[in-house]
């Protein structure tokens, strides 16, 4: 839980600083986020990770989790994870 919260807070700092979710700095947060799922829950490929993040914006419970740190964070994290997936394919 602590690891996940640390990553979420780092995403929130990026959003507050108006750093683009497609920046290397923010995409580099998406990777440990994915690896945390991979390590603790199930194997999580980049494509699956990006698909799961659709929940962050469509399910109010997930949106609340992120947006309590910073309004708009759920969308920001989803965008960063999508950018990280695209980066993984190159």
C-alpha distances in whole Angstrom, upper triangle without the diagonal:
4,5,5,6,9,10,10,12,14,15,16,18,20,21,22,24,26,25,26,23,25,25,24,22,20,20,19,16,16,16,13,12,14,14,10,11,14,13,10,12,16,18,18,21,21,23,21,18,20,22,18,18,21,19,17,21,22,20,20,17,15,17,16,13,14,17,16,15,18,21,21,18,18,21,20,17,19,22,20,19,23,24,22,23,27,27,26,29,31
4,5,5,6,9,10,10,12,14,15,16,19,20,21,23,24,23,25,22,25,24,23,21,19,20,18,15,16,16,13,12,15,14,11,13,16,14,13,15,19,20,20,22,22,25,23,20,22,24,21,20,23,21,19,22,25,23,22,19,17,19,18,14,15,18,16,14,18,21,22,18,18,22,20,18,20,23,20,20,24,24,22,24,27,27,26,30,31
4,6,5,6,9,10,11,13,14,16,17,19,20,21,23,22,23,20,22,22,20,18,16,17,15,12,13,13,9,9,12,11,8,11,13,12,11,14,17,18,17,19,19,22,20,17,19,21,19,18,21,20,18,22,24,23,23,20,17,19,19,15,15,18,17,15,18,21,21,17,18,20,19,16,18,20,18,17,21,21,19,21,24,23,22,26,28
4,5,5,6,9,10,11,12,14,15,17,18,20,21,20,21,18,20,20,19,17,15,15,14,11,11,12,9,7,10,10,7,9,12,12,11,13,15,17,15,18,17,20,18,15,17,18,15,14,18,17,14,18,20,19,19,16,13,15,15,11,11,15,14,13,15,18,18,14,14,17,16,13,15,17,15,14,18,19,17,19,22,22,21,25,27
4,5,5,6,9,10,10,12,14,15,16,18,20,19,20,18,21,21,20,17,15,17,16,12,13,14,12,10,13,14,11,13,16,16,14,16,19,20,19,21,20,22,21,17,19,21,18,16,19,18,15,18,21,19,18,16,14,15,14,10,10,13,12,10,13,16,16,13,14,17,15,13,16,18,16,16,20,21,19,21,24,24,24,27,29
4,5,5,6,9,10,11,13,14,15,17,19,18,19,17,20,19,18,15,13,15,13,10,12,13,10,10,14,14,12,14,17,16,16,18,20,21,20,21,20,23,22,18,20,22,20,18,21,20,17,20,23,22,21,19,17,17,17,13,12,15,14,11,14,17,18,14,15,18,16,13,17,18,16,16,20,20,18,21,24,23,23,26,28
4,5,5,6,9,10,11,13,14,15,17,15,16,14,16,16,15,12,10,12,10,7,8,10,8,7,11,11,10,12,15,15,15,17,19,19,17,18,17,20,19,15,16,19,17,15,18,18,15,18,21,20,20,18,15,16,16,13,11,14,14,11,13,16,16,12,13,15,13,10,13,15,12,12,16,16,15,17,20,19,19,23,24
4,5,5,6,9,10,11,12,14,15,15,15,13,16,16,16,14,11,13,12,9,10,12,11,8,12,14,12,13,16,17,16,17,20,20,18,20,18,20,19,15,16,18,16,13,16,16,12,15,18,17,17,15,12,12,13,9,7,10,11,8,10,13,12,9,10,12,11,8,12,14,12,12,16,17,16,18,21,20,21,24,26
4,5,5,6,9,10,10,12,14,14,16,14,17,17,17,14,12,14,14,10,12,15,13,12,15,17,15,17,20,20,19,21,23,24,22,23,21,23,23,19,19,22,19,17,20,19,16,18,21,20,19,18,15,15,14,11,9,11,11,7,9,12,13,10,12,14,12,11,15,16,14,15,19,19,18,21,23,23,23,27,28
4,5,5,6,9,10,11,12,11,13,12,15,14,13,10,9,11,11,7,10,13,11,11,14,16,15,17,19,20,20,21,23,23,21,22,20,22,22,18,19,21,20,17,20,20,17,19,22,22,22,20,17,17,17,14,12,13,14,10,11,14,14,11,13,15,12,10,14,15,12,14,17,17,16,19,21,20,21,24,25
4,5,5,6,9,10,11,9,11,9,12,12,12,10,7,10,10,7,9,12,12,10,13,15,15,16,19,20,20,21,22,22,20,20,18,20,20,16,16,18,17,14,17,17,14,15,19,19,19,18,15,14,15,13,9,11,12,9,9,12,11,7,10,11,8,7,11,11,9,11,14,14,13,16,18,18,19,22,23
4,5,5,6,9,10,10,12,11,14,14,15,13,10,13,14,11,12,16,15,13,17,19,18,19,22,23,23,23,25,26,23,24,21,23,23,19,18,21,19,16,18,18,14,15,19,19,18,18,15,13,13,12,9,9,10,6,6,9,9,6,10,11,9,9,12,13,12,14,17,17,17,20,22,21,23,26,27
4,5,5,6,9,9,11,11,15,13,14,11,10,13,14,11,14,17,16,15,19,20,19,21,24,25,25,26,28,28,25,26,23,25,25,21,21,24,22,19,21,22,18,19,23,23,22,21,19,17,17,16,12,13,13,9,9,12,12,10,13,14,11,12,15,15,13,16,19,18,18,21,23,22,24,27,27
4,5,5,6,5,8,8,11,10,11,8,7,10,11,10,12,15,15,15,17,20,19,21,23,24,25,26,27,27,24,24,21,23,23,20,19,22,21,18,20,21,17,18,22,23,22,22,19,17,18,17,13,14,15,12,10,12,12,10,13,13,9,10,13,12,10,13,16,15,15,18,19,19,21,24,24
4,5,5,6,8,8,12,11,14,12,9,12,14,12,13,17,17,16,19,21,21,22,25,26,26,27,28,28,25,25,22,23,23,20,19,21,20,17,18,19,16,16,20,21,20,20,17,15,16,15,12,11,13,10,8,9,8,7,10,10,7,9,12,11,11,14,16,15,16,19,20,20,22,25,25
4,5,8,10,11,15,14,16,14,12,16,17,15,17,20,20,19,22,24,23,25,28,29,29,29,31,31,28,28,25,27,27,24,22,25,24,20,22,22,19,19,22,23,22,22,20,17,17,17,13,12,13,10,8,10,10,9,13,13,11,13,16,15,14,17,19,19,20,23,24,23,26,28,29
4,5,9,11,14,12,14,12,11,15,16,15,17,20,20,20,23,25,24,26,28,29,30,31,32,32,29,29,26,27,28,24,23,26,25,22,24,25,21,21,25,26,25,25,23,20,21,20,16,16,17,14,12,13,13,12,16,15,12,14,17,16,14,18,20,18,19,23,23,22,25,27,27
4,6,9,11,11,14,12,11,14,16,15,16,20,21,20,22,25,25,26,28,30,30,31,32,31,28,28,24,26,27,23,21,24,24,20,22,23,20,19,23,25,24,25,22,19,20,20,16,15,17,15,12,13,12,11,15,13,10,13,15,13,13,16,17,16,18,21,21,20,23,26,25
4,6,8,7,10,8,7,11,12,12,14,17,18,18,20,22,23,24,26,28,29,29,30,29,26,25,22,23,24,21,20,23,23,19,21,23,20,20,23,25,25,25,22,20,21,21,17,17,19,16,14,15,13,12,15,13,10,12,14,12,10,14,15,13,15,18,18,17,20,22,22
4,5,5,9,9,7,9,12,12,13,16,18,17,19,21,22,23,25,27,28,28,29,28,24,23,19,21,22,19,17,20,21,17,19,21,18,18,21,24,24,25,21,19,21,21,17,17,20,17,15,15,13,12,14,12,9,11,12,9,8,12,12,10,12,15,15,14,18,20,19
4,5,8,8,6,7,10,10,9,13,15,14,15,18,19,20,21,24,25,25,25,24,20,19,16,17,18,15,13,17,17,14,15,18,15,15,19,21,21,22,18,17,19,18,15,16,18,16,14,15,12,10,11,10,6,7,9,6,4,8,9,7,9,12,12,12,15,17,17
4,6,8,7,6,10,11,10,13,15,15,16,18,20,21,22,24,26,26,25,24,20,19,15,16,18,16,13,17,18,15,17,20,18,18,21,23,24,25,21,20,23,22,18,19,22,20,18,18,15,14,15,12,10,10,11,7,6,9,8,5,8,10,10,9,12,14,14
4,5,5,6,8,10,11,13,15,16,17,19,21,22,23,25,26,27,27,25,22,20,17,19,21,18,16,20,21,18,20,22,20,21,24,26,27,27,23,22,24,23,19,20,23,20,19,20,17,15,17,15,12,12,13,11,8,11,12,8,9,13,12,11,14,16,15
4,6,5,6,9,10,11,13,14,15,17,19,20,21,23,25,26,25,24,21,19,16,18,20,18,17,20,21,19,21,23,21,22,26,27,28,28,24,24,26,24,21,22,24,22,21,22,20,17,18,17,14,13,15,13,9,11,13,9,9,12,12,9,12,15,14
4,6,5,7,9,11,12,13,15,16,18,20,21,22,24,25,25,24,21,20,17,20,21,18,18,21,21,19,22,23,21,22,26,27,27,27,23,22,24,22,19,20,22,19,18,20,18,16,17,17,13,13,15,13,10,12,14,11,11,14,15,13,15,18,17
4,5,5,7,9,11,11,13,15,16,18,19,20,22,23,23,22,19,18,15,18,19,15,15,18,18,15,18,20,17,18,22,23,23,23,20,19,21,19,15,17,19,16,15,17,15,12,14,13,10,9,11,10,6,9,11,9,9,13,13,12,14,17,17
4,5,5,7,9,10,11,13,15,16,17,19,21,21,21,19,16,15,12,14,16,13,12,16,16,14,17,19,17,18,21,23,24,24,20,19,22,20,17,19,21,18,18,19,17,14,14,14,11,9,11,9,5,7,9,7,5,9,10,9,10,13,14
4,5,6,7,9,10,11,13,15,16,17,19,20,20,19,16,15,13,16,17,14,14,18,18,16,19,21,19,21,24,25,26,25,21,21,23,21,18,20,22,19,19,21,19,16,17,17,14,12,13,13,9,9,12,10,8,11,13,10,11,15,15
4,5,6,6,9,10,11,13,15,16,17,18,19,18,15,15,13,16,17,13,14,17,16,14,17,18,16,18,22,22,23,22,18,18,20,17,14,17,19,16,16,18,17,13,14,15,12,9,12,12,8,9,12,11,9,12,14,13,14,17,18
4,6,5,6,9,10,11,12,14,16,16,16,15,12,12,10,12,13,9,10,13,13,11,14,16,14,16,19,20,21,20,16,17,19,16,14,17,19,16,17,18,16,13,13,13,11,8,9,10,6,5,9,9,6,9,12,11,11,15,16
4,5,5,6,9,10,10,12,14,15,15,13,11,10,9,12,13,10,11,14,14,13,17,18,17,19,22,22,24,23,19,20,22,19,17,20,22,20,20,22,20,17,16,17,14,11,12,13,10,8,11,11,7,9,12,11,10,13,15
4,5,5,6,9,9,10,12,14,14,13,11,12,11,15,15,11,13,16,15,14,18,19,17,20,23,22,24,22,18,20,21,18,16,20,21,18,20,22,21,17,17,18,16,12,14,15,12,10,14,14,11,13,16,14,13,17,19
4,6,5,7,9,10,11,12,13,13,10,12,11,13,13,9,11,14,12,11,15,15,13,16,19,19,20,18,15,16,18,15,13,17,18,16,17,19,18,14,13,15,13,10,11,13,11,9,12,13,11,12,16,15,14,18,20
4,5,5,6,9,10,10,10,9,7,8,7,10,9,6,9,12,10,10,14,14,14,17,19,19,21,19,16,18,20,17,16,19,21,19,20,22,20,17,15,16,15,11,12,14,11,8,11,13,10,10,14,14,12,15,18
4,5,5,6,8,10,10,9,7,9,10,13,12,10,13,15,13,14,18,18,17,21,22,22,24,22,19,21,22,19,18,22,23,21,23,25,23,20,18,20,18,15,15,17,14,12,15,16,12,13,16,15,13,17,19
4,5,5,6,8,9,10,9,12,12,15,13,11,14,16,13,14,18,17,16,20,22,21,22,20,17,19,20,17,16,20,21,19,21,23,22,19,17,19,18,15,16,18,16,13,16,18,15,15,19,19,17,20,22
4,5,5,5,6,7,6,10,11,13,11,8,12,13,11,12,15,14,14,18,19,18,20,18,15,18,19,16,16,20,21,20,22,23,22,19,17,19,18,14,15,17,16,13,16,18,15,15,19,19,17,19,22
4,6,6,5,5,5,8,10,13,11,9,13,14,12,14,17,17,18,21,22,21,23,21,18,21,23,20,20,23,24,23,25,27,25,22,20,21,21,17,17,19,17,14,17,18,15,15,18,18,16,18,21
4,6,7,7,9,12,14,16,14,13,17,18,16,17,20,20,20,23,25,24,25,23,20,23,24,21,21,25,25,24,26,28,27,23,22,24,23,19,20,22,20,17,20,21,18,18,21,21,18,21,24
4,7,9,10,14,16,18,15,14,17,18,15,17,20,19,19,22,23,22,23,20,18,21,22,19,19,23,23,23,25,27,26,23,21,23,23,19,20,23,21,18,21,23,20,20,24,23,21,24,27
4,7,8,12,15,16,13,12,16,15,13,15,18,16,17,21,21,19,21,19,16,20,21,18,19,23,23,23,25,27,26,22,20,22,23,19,19,22,21,18,20,22,20,19,23,23,21,23,26
4,6,10,13,14,11,11,14,14,12,15,17,17,18,21,22,20,23,21,18,22,23,21,21,25,26,26,27,29,27,24,21,23,23,20,19,22,21,17,19,21,19,17,21,22,19,21,24
4,7,10,11,9,10,13,13,12,15,18,18,19,22,23,22,25,23,20,23,25,22,22,26,27,27,28,29,27,24,22,23,23,20,19,21,20,16,17,19,17,15,18,19,16,18,21
4,7,8,6,6,10,10,10,12,15,15,16,19,20,20,22,21,18,20,23,20,20,23,25,24,26,26,24,21,19,20,20,16,15,17,16,12,14,16,13,11,15,16,13,15,18
4,5,5,6,9,10,11,12,15,16,17,20,21,21,24,23,20,22,25,22,22,25,27,26,27,27,25,22,20,20,20,16,15,16,15,11,12,14,11,9,12,13,10,11,15
4,6,5,6,9,10,11,13,15,16,18,19,20,23,23,19,20,23,21,20,23,25,24,24,25,22,20,18,17,17,14,12,13,12,8,8,10,8,5,9,10,7,9,12
4,5,5,6,9,10,11,14,15,17,18,19,22,22,19,20,23,22,21,23,26,25,25,25,22,20,18,17,17,15,12,13,13,9,8,11,10,6,9,11,9,10,13
4,5,5,6,9,10,12,13,15,16,17,20,19,16,18,21,20,19,22,24,24,25,25,22,20,17,17,17,15,12,14,14,10,10,13,12,9,12,14,13,13,17
4,5,5,6,9,10,11,14,15,16,18,18,14,16,19,17,16,19,21,21,21,22,19,16,14,14,14,11,9,12,11,7,8,11,10,8,12,13,12,14,17
4,5,5,7,10,10,12,13,15,18,18,14,15,18,17,16,18,21,21,20,20,17,15,12,12,12,10,7,9,9,6,5,9,9,7,10,12,11,13,16
4,5,6,8,10,11,11,13,16,16,14,15,18,18,17,19,22,22,22,21,18,17,13,13,14,12,9,11,12,9,9,12,12,10,13,15,15,15,19
4,5,6,8,10,10,11,14,13,10,12,16,14,14,17,19,20,20,20,17,15,12,13,14,11,9,12,13,10,10,14,14,12,15,17,16,18,21
4,5,5,7,9,10,12,12,9,10,13,12,11,14,16,17,17,16,14,12,8,9,10,8,5,9,10,8,8,12,12,11,14,16,16,18,21
4,5,6,6,8,11,12,10,10,14,14,13,14,18,18,18,17,14,13,9,9,11,10,7,10,12,10,10,14,14,13,15,18,18,19,22
4,5,5,5,8,9,6,8,11,11,11,13,16,17,17,16,14,13,9,10,13,11,9,13,14,12,13,17,17,16,19,21,21,22,25
4,6,6,8,8,5,5,8,8,8,10,12,13,13,13,11,9,5,7,10,8,7,11,12,11,12,15,16,16,19,21,21,23,25
4,6,7,9,7,5,9,10,9,10,13,14,14,12,9,9,6,6,10,10,8,10,13,13,13,16,17,17,19,22,22,24,26
4,6,9,8,7,11,12,12,13,16,17,17,15,13,13,10,10,13,13,11,14,16,15,15,19,20,19,21,24,24,25,28
4,5,6,6,9,10,11,12,14,17,17,15,14,14,10,12,15,14,13,16,18,17,18,21,22,21,24,26,26,27,30
4,6,5,6,9,10,10,12,14,15,13,13,13,10,12,15,15,14,17,19,19,20,23,24,24,26,28,29,30,33
4,5,5,6,9,10,11,13,15,14,14,13,11,14,16,15,15,18,20,19,20,23,24,24,26,28,28,30,33
4,5,5,7,9,10,12,13,13,12,11,8,11,13,11,11,15,16,15,17,20,20,20,23,24,25,27,29
4,5,5,6,8,10,11,9,9,8,5,8,11,10,10,14,15,15,16,19,20,20,23,24,25,27,29
4,5,5,6,9,10,9,10,9,8,11,13,13,14,17,18,18,20,22,23,24,26,27,28,30,33
4,6,6,8,10,10,11,9,8,12,13,12,13,16,17,16,19,21,21,22,25,26,26,29,31
4,5,6,7,8,8,5,5,9,9,8,10,13,13,14,16,18,18,20,22,23,24,26,28
4,5,5,5,6,5,6,9,10,10,12,14,15,16,18,20,21,22,24,25,26,29,31
4,6,7,9,8,9,13,13,13,15,18,18,19,21,23,23,25,27,28,29,32,34
4,7,9,7,9,12,12,12,15,16,16,18,20,21,21,24,26,26,27,30,32
4,6,5,9,11,10,11,14,15,15,17,19,20,21,23,25,25,27,29,31
4,6,8,9,10,12,13,14,16,18,19,20,22,24,25,26,28,30,31
4,6,6,6,9,10,11,13,15,16,17,19,20,22,23,25,27,28
4,5,5,6,8,10,10,12,14,15,16,18,20,21,22,25,26
4,5,5,6,9,10,11,12,14,15,17,19,20,21,23,25
4,6,5,6,9,10,10,12,14,15,17,18,20,22,23
4,5,5,6,9,10,11,12,14,15,16,18,20,22
4,5,5,6,8,10,10,12,14,15,16,19,20
4,6,5,6,9,10,11,12,14,15,17,19
4,5,5,6,9,10,11,12,14,16,17
4,5,5,6,9,10,10,12,15,16
4,5,5,6,9,10,10,13,15
4,5,5,6,9,10,11,13
4,5,5,6,9,10,11
4,5,5,6,9,10
4,5,5,7,9
4,5,5,7
4,5,6
4,6
4
